Amino acid sequence: PSHDVTLGDPFSMTFSLPRGGAMGPSWPGHGAGSRHLDARQTRGNSAARLGRHPMGHNKSLVVVLAAAAGAGSVGFTVGATVATRLLARRALLASTAAAGPLFLAAKVAWAKKDTKQHMNKTKAPPPSRKTSPTPTTTVDLAGRRLVAIGDVHGDFAQTMAALELGKVMGGDGNWIGGDTVLVQVGDILDRGDNELAIMRKFRNLALQARKQGGDVLVVHGNHEIMNVLGDFRYATKGAYGECARYAESKRRKQIEKLGEENVDPLPAIPDDVNPTTYLGVLARRDLFLPGGEMAMKMASNPTVLQVGDTVFAHAGIDMATVTYGFQNLNNDVAAWMSGVTKTPPKAVLEEKGVVWTRDFGGADAGVTGEATHCRRLGEALDAVGAKRLIVGHTPQQAGISSGCGGRLWRSDVGVSRGIYGAKPQVIEIVNGKVRVLA
């Protein structure tokens, strides 16, 4: 079920607000169906979307919120139209999944401006320092065991099952991997309800692993980039609730420390909107937009990682990535997530970039001939002295697969119940030998 919201002439646009965490426009006179930005938009749970744009001199807002409750979603609008905003939005939202990175690139400036206004309105303090972390880019494997886990998309139970399958976490939730190096290949966020819990689990396991000579590293996926851009189309209702609970817990602690009179009151909630979802949307913005608490935590993660002779990138690499420099790319993404720079590097926005390309996704990505892509990959791997690349991004319905003569491994099997709910599989590399654990 969905509800349509139409913004008035002369810039008429009808938004279809489906359950499942995606929104796409349908144009009057251009057919009955909506054209959505992601072919898998109906998978996952109910979700909310909030787009806040300053309007005119009084800075009123256009709000499009799918606060799904009961049988369907609810949409509403407040404020007036502005020609330039709606024309840009109309052109961008009419794109297909392949144009998603272009949509994100255009959205950077909006997200930054909206963030600043929201922070001013709520009196949130700016980042205390204009510095960014330096993510780990290379790790010397030194004979240790290497384990890779693909996309988990907010599904805590499936993530825990994958960690146990990889023999790095015991049934009590603690690290049992010794000196194993564990890499999660991106897309913790979106399509599932327990993103913050999963992020916290990987951070805690990392602390335990390092005490035993091991390590845990998480690579950025396209959904991490999307959320820091303020693109929450694939966040679920449950994920907004998780953000709201996290924000409320922090607020209670502030009240205990400072007194309620010294803590900003909660914002007024519009009528006919799910309060938890509404507050969750606002909390998510504060957490994930550049300089926010979760964005700062993610800034320490790499976008491209090399562990011994294995390279990890969410979607793929080529010589353009090598020329840019893995460390340079990681540093530039970190600076943007930290709020030090205004925009992310183009390499994480481009359709063929490291977190977006489907060139290495195999048949499940519609790739019918790999020869050209394998030559590109081989050139890049040879240039950095690596034997193989491990990617996520494209779910493999038949399980983990390989290509390019064993130089490419695809780790995403769609374990999240927001995708396929498949049984977990992980990649293990010991003494240069790759095998799949299932």
Disulfide bonds with the S-S distance in Angstrom:
Cys374-Cys404 2.03
